[in-house]
Amino acid sequence: MFRSVSALFMTVLISPIGGIATAEGLKSDNFNPLVESADSTDWDPVSPWKLPQGYHQWVVADERSLNIYDRGRNDWHDMNTVNETGPRQGRYLYRTHEQQLPGSLPEGGSVSVVDLETGVTKILVQNPSYNSLDGIRWTPWGTLLIAEEVAGGRLFEFFLQDDLVAARDVIDRLAVGRLAHEGIDLDRAGNLYLVDEHRGRTSGCRGVVPCGGGIYRFVPDVVGDLSSGKLYGLKVTGADGVGQGEWVGPIDPLTARLSGSQAGVQSYQRPEDLEVIGDTLYVAITEGPRDTAVDPTSGRLVFTHELYEGRVIAIDLKTMQVSNFVKPGINVPVEIGYPGEEGHQTGFDSVDNLAEAPNGDLLMIEDNAPSDIWIASQVTNKLGASRRVSLFASLSDPQAEGSGIYFNPHDASVLYVNIQHSAAADGDGTWAISRDTRQSGESGLDQ
């Protein structure tokens, strides 16, 4: 992808604890992975994240600094990015707020911005028609891409004022497709990758199952111009949505879910986020199970192979081989029960958002309670599964989930992560996690 990266993160689940952290930054073998998820009985609103020894956390901005939705409505901080290129790069943190209509009325959906140097937080754009804003990316040409998560959702391109804290223009990019958008990313050639966050294996479309829940690629006619181009979907030959893939299409962007499925696009069970790292596209498939069938007695759709709950697949963009990169029961434990319960087993469950660590490893956060953050090495076995997957952090807030994990490429010592629908009053917000050698409030940004 276009972002510049430098050294950082990872560890193992199946191998012993790593070594001692050094000034060169966090790596796969230099922090002690958590043994188990956080227990909500130990929840401390001041320090809601359970972290490895040697790490600390602090609030970047929450509802005390900017309360967008009053009368007890949570602000639902969702995804993050910064101004990754251009003037004052890395200084401004942009956040989507996943409020849905009609709950967000009369204000409507919002995007906010935090000045990481001064701490000033404000609304960047707000519109009564915006519904469940989710995905967000900074483009190499200096704009923001913002997407709606609802069925038939829009993808907007925000052109900013020179001060970078107000929008000059907002354009609905119809050509990229009407989908239940969440993940957005670009490759080095300027192609845009998208998902349809839909339960394609069980919900289907127009009575057809499987249908929807696909992965898409938009190829612009001119790099950097999203006004026109062609939309393609991922077709996979093989069981379980892995095997040999190809891009099929072009697909009608106005009916991308249905027309994509009719063209043979693979249906997954609720793909949510994606991340391009080098020549690999990683996609979070939030739910299992592997397969469904119609019960001959009741005529209802039933699960036939409930073997896992969510996984991350990897798509080699050169060979188009699709593999299971992280999958419960394969290279990470299956989650059983809840912390504190008898028989509980910490495991990987309902993966949601992804992020590229500065050393190229993959961070993954769960849409789950407790919401865990895992890290996977790009070193894989012959089947394409990561050889090292470990538990880095876990959220103790009893009602919340973490979202929007993100590294600022101009200050890679800090992991940003949002907390949404917190049990604490005005507890939704953006948190930072870093090693203890860093003091909260230090920016380290390019001026």
C-alpha positions as semicolon CSV with decimal commas, in nm:
position;residue;x (nm);y (nm);z (nm)
1;M;0,000;0,000;0,000
2;F;0,102;0,365;-0,021
3;R;0,177;0,425;0,345
4;S;0,537;0,434;0,453
5;V;0,620;0,194;0,737
6;S;0,900;0,132;0,984
7;A;0,978;-0,125;1,255
8;L;0,727;-0,265;1,510
9;F;0,498;-0,545;1,630
10;M;0,419;-0,919;1,687
11;T;0,449;-1,245;1,895
12;V;0,354;-1,611;1,921
13;L;0,085;-1,818;2,066
14;I;0,250;-2,149;2,025
15;S;0,606;-2,055;2,110
16;P;0,753;-1,920;2,432
17;I;0,774;-1,563;2,544
18;G;0,998;-1,324;2,360
19;G;1,306;-1,136;2,462
20;I;1,371;-0,792;2,601
21;A;1,237;-0,482;2,426
22;T;1,499;-0,259;2,272
23;A;1,508;0,089;2,128
24;E;1,454;-0,050;1,778
25;G;1,086;-0,098;1,856
26;L;0,835;-0,371;1,928
27;K;0,881;-0,690;1,728
28;S;0,740;-1,039;1,720
29;D;0,981;-1,166;1,981
30;N;1,014;-0,881;2,228
31;F;0,692;-0,859;2,428
32;N;0,522;-1,111;2,654
33;P;0,186;-1,210;2,500
34;L;-0,120;-1,218;2,722
35;V;-0,218;-1,560;2,848
36;E;-0,590;-1,487;2,859
37;S;-0,849;-1,223;2,774
38;A;-0,957;-0,950;3,013
39;D;-1,227;-1,020;3,271
40;S;-1,490;-0,745;3,295
41;T;-1,495;-0,784;3,674
42;D;-1,152;-0,617;3,667
43;W;-1,273;-0,324;3,455
44;D;-1,113;0,009;3,531
45;P;-1,253;0,292;3,310
46;V;-0,923;0,477;3,350
47;S;-0,724;0,181;3,215
48;P;-0,971;-0,040;3,024
49;W;-0,711;-0,226;2,817
50;K;-0,532;-0,527;2,960
51;L;-0,179;-0,495;2,819
52;P;0,153;-0,681;2,828
53;Q;0,406;-0,576;3,086
54;G;0,589;-0,262;2,978
55;Y;0,298;-0,090;2,799
56;H;0,067;0,191;2,900
57;Q;-0,249;0,359;2,768
58;W;-0,407;0,703;2,765
59;V;-0,706;0,886;2,618
60;V;-0,640;1,084;2,300
61;A;-0,991;1,230;2,274
62;D;-1,328;1,113;2,406
63;E;-1,679;1,244;2,469
64;R;-1,550;1,481;2,733
65;S;-1,354;1,672;2,469
66;L;-1,617;1,640;2,195
67;N;-1,966;1,505;2,265
68;I;-2,134;1,482;1,925
69;Y;-2,448;1,297;2,030
70;D;-2,607;1,404;2,358
71;R;-2,909;1,269;2,553
72;G;-2,725;0,950;2,641
73;R;-2,635;0,855;2,284
74;N;-2,285;0,713;2,245
75;D;-2,061;0,870;1,982
76;W;-1,963;0,527;1,844
77;H;-1,606;0,611;1,743
78;D;-1,522;0,364;1,470
79;M;-1,224;0,386;1,231
80;N;-0,911;0,604;1,223
81;T;-0,660;0,750;0,982
82;V;-0,427;1,051;0,969
83;N;-0,315;1,285;0,694
84;E;-0,047;1,043;0,576
85;T;0,095;1,266;0,302
86;G;0,125;1,636;0,228
87;P;0,173;1,934;0,460
88;R;0,187;1,869;0,837
89;Q;0,166;1,497;0,763
90;G;0,067;1,278;1,054
91;R;-0,068;1,562;1,266
92;Y;-0,446;1,520;1,224
93;L;-0,636;1,208;1,329
94;Y;-0,965;1,158;1,141
95;R;-1,240;0,936;1,287
96;T;-1,571;0,805;1,159
97;H;-1,870;0,771;1,394
98;E;-2,090;0,468;1,332
99;Q;-2,418;0,623;1,445
100;Q;-2,712;0,485;1,248
101;L;-3,028;0,655;1,132
102;P;-3,262;0,741;1,292
103;G;-3,055;0,730;1,613
104;S;-2,810;0,992;1,486
105;L;-3,081;1,246;1,403
106;P;-3,119;1,541;1,404
107;E;-2,744;1,584;1,362
108;G;-2,674;1,294;1,127
109;G;-2,358;1,094;1,066
110;S;-2,025;1,253;1,152
111;V;-1,653;1,256;1,086
112;S;-1,435;1,421;1,350
113;V;-1,072;1,533;1,357
114;V;-0,820;1,552;1,642
115;D;-0,515;1,778;1,626
116;L;-0,256;1,543;1,777
117;E;-0,027;1,837;1,854
118;T;-0,275;2,057;2,043
119;G;-0,545;1,809;2,138
120;V;-0,819;2,024;1,982
121;T;-1,106;1,803;1,862
122;K;-1,388;1,911;1,630
123;I;-1,641;1,787;1,378
124;L;-1,499;1,776;1,027
125;V;-1,825;1,701;0,844
126;Q;-2,177;1,619;0,956
127;N;-2,483;1,547;0,743
128;P;-2,835;1,424;0,836
129;S;-2,825;1,174;0,546
130;Y;-2,502;1,001;0,654
131;N;-2,584;0,656;0,787
132;S;-2,343;0,434;0,982
133;L;-2,015;0,586;0,866
134;D;-1,744;0,325;0,903
135;G;-1,445;0,278;0,672
136;I;-1,194;0,561;0,631
137;R;-0,866;0,594;0,436
138;W;-0,626;0,869;0,342
139;T;-0,543;0,862;-0,029
140;P;-0,197;0,925;-0,177
141;W;-0,343;1,227;-0,357
142;G;-0,446;1,390;-0,028
143;T;-0,817;1,318;0,017
144;L;-1,023;1,114;0,263
145;L;-1,239;0,819;0,163
146;I;-1,538;0,763;0,393
147;A;-1,793;0,484;0,354
148;E;-2,137;0,384;0,483
149;E;-2,179;0,036;0,628
150;V;-2,549;-0,007;0,543
151;A;-2,681;-0,207;0,246
152;G;-2,639;-0,004;-0,072
153;G;-2,408;0,229;0,117
154;R;-2,219;0,514;-0,044
155;L;-1,847;0,586;-0,060
156;F;-1,756;0,954;-0,033
157;E;-1,437;1,136;-0,120
158;F;-1,365;1,435;0,105
159;F;-1,152;1,718;-0,035
160;L;-1,010;1,921;0,253
161;Q;-0,943;2,289;0,304
162;D;-0,582;2,400;0,334
163;D;-0,610;2,389;0,714
164;L;-0,695;2,015;0,691
165;V;-0,967;2,042;0,959
166;A;-1,260;2,135;0,736
167;A;-1,399;1,988;0,415
168;R;-1,400;2,190;0,094
169;D;-1,606;1,941;-0,105
170;V;-1,766;1,598;-0,059
171;I;-1,830;1,378;-0,365
172;D;-2,030;1,056;-0,375
173;R;-1,815;0,812;-0,577
174;L;-2,091;0,610;-0,741
175;A;-1,858;0,421;-0,977
176;V;-1,690;0,227;-0,694
177;G;-2,015;0,051;-0,608
178;R;-2,313;0,062;-0,376
179;L;-2,223;-0,186;-0,101
180;A;-2,236;-0,234;0,276
181;H;-1,892;-0,075;0,294
182;E;-1,644;-0,112;0,574
183;G;-1,290;-0,195;0,468
184;I;-1,122;0,035;0,214
185;D;-0,763;0,018;0,093
186;L;-0,547;0,089;-0,211
187;D;-0,258;-0,092;-0,372
188;R;0,055;0,061;-0,523
189;A;-0,110;0,085;-0,865
190;G;-0,400;0,292;-0,731
191;N;-0,661;0,014;-0,739
192;L;-0,922;0,034;-0,464
193;Y;-1,030;-0,273;-0,261
194;L;-1,372;-0,297;-0,096
195;V;-1,594;-0,546;0,087
196;D;-1,967;-0,607;0,115
197;E;-2,032;-0,650;0,489
198;H;-2,316;-0,897;0,449
199;R;-2,390;-1,249;0,574
200;G;-2,369;-1,394;0,227
201;R;-2,367;-1,758;0,345
202;T;-2,694;-1,732;0,538
203;S;-2,883;-1,412;0,445
204;G;-2,821;-1,416;0,070
205;C;-3,018;-1,182;-0,154
206;R;-3,364;-1,206;-0,310
207;G;-3,404;-1,552;-0,165
208;V;-3,080;-1,682;-0,314
209;V;-2,820;-1,833;-0,077
210;P;-2,526;-1,791;-0,095
211;C;-2,530;-1,439;-0,233
212;G;-2,349;-1,119;-0,136
213;G;-2,070;-1,085;0,118
214;G;-1,813;-1,042;-0,156
215;I;-1,471;-0,882;-0,197
216;Y;-1,432;-0,621;-0,472
217;R;-1,163;-0,436;-0,667
218;F;-1,220;-0,101;-0,838
219;V;-0,981;-0,014;-1,120
220;P;-1,000;0,359;-1,200
221;D;-0,970;0,478;-1,559
222;V;-0,716;0,732;-1,434
223;V;-0,510;0,666;-1,122
224;G;-0,616;0,907;-0,849
225;D;-0,954;0,980;-1,009
226;L;-1,240;0,771;-0,867
227;S;-1,509;0,924;-1,087
228;S;-1,488;0,644;-1,343
229;G;-1,350;0,294;-1,375
230;K;-1,448;-0,070;-1,360
231;L;-1,561;-0,277;-1,062
232;Y;-1,463;-0,644;-1,029
233;G;-1,539;-0,913;-0,771
234;L;-1,335;-1,202;-0,633
235;K;-1,431;-1,548;-0,758
236;V;-1,265;-1,846;-0,587
237;T;-1,236;-2,204;-0,707
238;G;-1,216;-2,420;-0,398
239;A;-1,401;-2,510;-0,080
240;D;-1,450;-2,265;0,207
241;G;-1,367;-1,962;-0,008
242;V;-1,000;-2,052;-0,039
243;G;-0,810;-2,178;-0,342
244;Q;-0,746;-2,018;-0,679
245;G;-0,901;-1,676;-0,718
246;E;-0,969;-1,441;-1,008
247;W;-1,128;-1,102;-1,056
248;V;-1,453;-1,130;-1,255
249;G;-1,654;-0,851;-1,411
250;P;-1,694;-0,567;-1,481
251;I;-1,988;-0,555;-1,240
252;D;-2,270;-0,302;-1,230
253;P;-2,176;-0,069;-0,941
254;L;-2,541;0,020;-0,874
255;T;-2,631;-0,343;-0,799
256;A;-2,288;-0,463;-0,692
257;R;-2,408;-0,724;-0,442
258;L;-2,655;-0,902;-0,670
259;S;-2,474;-0,855;-1,002
260;G;-2,149;-0,961;-0,840
261;S;-2,299;-1,284;-0,713
262;Q;-2,454;-1,350;-1,053
263;A;-2,105;-1,314;-1,204
264;G;-1,974;-1,580;-0,964
265;V;-1,827;-1,362;-0,687
266;Q;-1,748;-1,568;-0,376
267;S;-1,990;-1,520;-0,086
268;Y;-1,833;-1,489;0,258
269;Q;-2,002;-1,460;0,594
270;R;-1,974;-1,091;0,680
271;P;-1,639;-0,964;0,551
272;E;-1,566;-0,641;0,740
273;D;-1,221;-0,493;0,704
274;L;-0,928;-0,536;0,470
275;E;-0,563;-0,437;0,456
276;V;-0,312;-0,438;0,171
277;I;0,042;-0,519;0,288
278;G;0,292;-0,548;0,006
279;D;0,137;-0,778;-0,255
280;T;-0,111;-0,940;-0,016
281;L;-0,470;-0,841;0,053
282;Y;-0,589;-0,950;0,398
283;V;-0,963;-0,966;0,467
284;A;-1,138;-1,010;0,802
285;I;-1,428;-1,253;0,769
286;T;-1,610;-1,185;1,094
287;E;-1,828;-1,493;1,114
288;G;-1,834;-1,865;1,043
289;P;-1,947;-2,133;1,018
290;R;-1,796;-2,308;0,720
291;D;-2,116;-2,421;0,554
292;T;-2,493;-2,415;0,565
293;A;-2,764;-2,643;0,433
294;V;-3,144;-2,667;0,417
295;D;-3,293;-2,899;0,679
296;P;-3,519;-3,139;0,482
297;T;-3,771;-3,160;0,769
298;S;-3,816;-2,794;0,858
299;G;-3,702;-2,639;0,532
300;R;-3,491;-2,396;0,733
301;L;-3,129;-2,302;0,676
302;V;-2,905;-2,471;0,933
303;F;-2,534;-2,472;1,011
304;T;-2,362;-2,794;0,906
305;H;-1,998;-2,733;1,003
306;E;-1,984;-2,491;1,295
307;L;-1,608;-2,525;1,335
308;Y;-1,496;-2,167;1,389
309;E;-1,619;-1,813;1,438
310;G;-1,441;-1,576;1,206
311;R;-1,103;-1,583;1,033
312;V;-0,865;-1,376;0,823
313;I;-0,798;-1,478;0,465
314;A;-0,497;-1,372;0,256
315;I;-0,512;-1,306;-0,118
316;D;-0,183;-1,305;-0,306
317;L;-0,243;-1,026;-0,557
318;K;0,019;-1,167;-0,794
319;T;-0,083;-1,534;-0,805
320;M;-0,443;-1,483;-0,681
321;Q;-0,409;-1,773;-0,439
322;V;-0,651;-1,736;-0,147
323;S;-0,558;-1,896;0,186
324;N;-0,664;-1,902;0,551
325;F;-0,410;-1,673;0,718
326;V;-0,552;-1,688;1,073
327;K;-0,821;-1,939;1,161
328;P;-0,937;-2,077;1,496
329;G;-0,838;-2,436;1,546
330;I;-0,560;-2,407;1,288
331;N;-0,308;-2,153;1,418
332;V;-0,499;-1,984;1,700
333;P;-0,727;-2,127;1,973
334;V;-1,104;-2,140;1,945
335;E;-1,282;-1,910;2,193
336;I;-1,488;-2,103;2,450
337;G;-1,716;-1,924;2,694
338;Y;-1,631;-1,600;2,873
339;P;-1,352;-1,500;3,113
340;G;-1,435;-1,605;3,466
341;E;-1,660;-1,890;3,356
342;E;-1,570;-2,251;3,419
343;G;-1,412;-2,405;3,111
344;H;-1,332;-2,069;2,950
345;Q;-1,064;-2,079;2,682
346;T;-0,924;-1,759;2,537
347;G;-0,936;-1,771;2,162
348;F;-0,990;-1,590;1,833
349;D;-1,353;-1,485;1,781
350;S;-1,540;-1,248;1,545
351;V;-1,242;-1,064;1,397
352;D;-1,342;-0,719;1,278
353;N;-1,078;-0,454;1,199
354;L;-0,725;-0,497;1,062
355;A;-0,414;-0,280;1,064
356;E;-0,063;-0,298;0,926
357;A;0,203;-0,293;1,196
358;P;0,509;-0,088;1,104
359;N;0,715;-0,402;1,045
360;G;0,452;-0,544;0,806
361;D;0,277;-0,782;1,046
362;L;-0,101;-0,783;1,079
363;L;-0,298;-0,657;1,378
364;M;-0,654;-0,782;1,425
365;I;-0,924;-0,670;1,667
366;E;-1,242;-0,857;1,756
367;D;-1,606;-0,746;1,741
368;N;-1,662;-0,942;2,057
369;A;-1,681;-0,930;2,435
370;P;-1,409;-0,923;2,547
371;S;-1,264;-0,745;2,246
372;D;-0,912;-0,878;2,195
373;I;-0,626;-0,744;1,980
374;W;-0,415;-1,015;1,815
375;I;-0,100;-0,993;1,605
376;A;0,006;-1,230;1,327
377;S;0,342;-1,267;1,159
378;Q;0,365;-1,268;0,780
379;V;0,589;-1,575;0,810
380;T;0,359;-1,853;0,693
381;N;0,353;-2,230;0,657
382;K;0,314;-2,404;0,322
383;L;-0,066;-2,360;0,339
384;G;-0,037;-1,984;0,384
385;A;-0,125;-1,974;0,756
386;S;0,071;-1,744;0,985
387;R;0,326;-1,929;1,197
388;R;0,299;-1,683;1,487
389;V;-0,028;-1,545;1,623
390;S;-0,044;-1,391;1,969
391;L;-0,269;-1,198;2,201
392;F;-0,148;-0,842;2,253
393;A;-0,433;-0,662;2,432
394;S;-0,784;-0,720;2,566
395;L;-1,067;-0,480;2,653
396;S;-1,221;-0,513;3,000
397;D;-1,507;-0,264;2,943
398;P;-1,810;-0,496;2,989
399;Q;-2,033;-0,347;2,717
400;A;-1,781;-0,215;2,468
401;E;-1,584;-0,327;2,168
402;G;-1,259;-0,193;2,033
403;S;-1,236;-0,073;1,674
404;G;-1,027;0,128;1,433
405;I;-0,681;-0,005;1,522
406;Y;-0,429;0,211;1,340
407;F;-0,062;0,313;1,335
408;N;0,028;0,667;1,235
409;P;0,312;0,608;0,985
410;H;0,480;0,928;1,108
411;D;0,470;0,825;1,474
412;A;0,476;0,446;1,467
413;S;0,546;0,400;1,838
414;V;0,176;0,450;1,915
415;L;-0,117;0,222;1,839
416;Y;-0,449;0,409;1,816
417;V;-0,769;0,221;1,897
418;N;-1,126;0,335;1,955
419;I;-1,372;0,221;2,220
420;Q;-1,738;0,232;2,120
421;H;-2,062;0,191;2,321
422;S;-1,869;0,194;2,647
423;A;-2,036;0,110;2,978
424;A;-1,885;0,430;3,117
425;A;-2,079;0,755;3,088
426;D;-1,928;0,950;2,796
427;G;-1,676;0,667;2,769
428;D;-1,658;0,635;2,390
429;G;-1,332;0,768;2,253
430;T;-0,990;0,715;2,103
431;W;-0,712;0,557;2,307
432;A;-0,340;0,530;2,252
433;I;-0,121;0,237;2,352
434;S;0,257;0,255;2,368
435;R;0,560;0,121;2,549
436;D;0,644;0,274;2,886
437;T;0,954;0,445;2,746
438;R;0,716;0,690;2,576
439;Q;0,540;0,959;2,778
440;S;0,175;1,038;2,708
441;G;0,136;1,369;2,529
442;E;0,454;1,331;2,323
443;S;0,371;1,360;1,956
444;G;0,689;1,275;1,770
445;L;0,525;1,413;1,457
446;D;0,679;1,566;1,149
447;Q;0,621;1,938;1,172
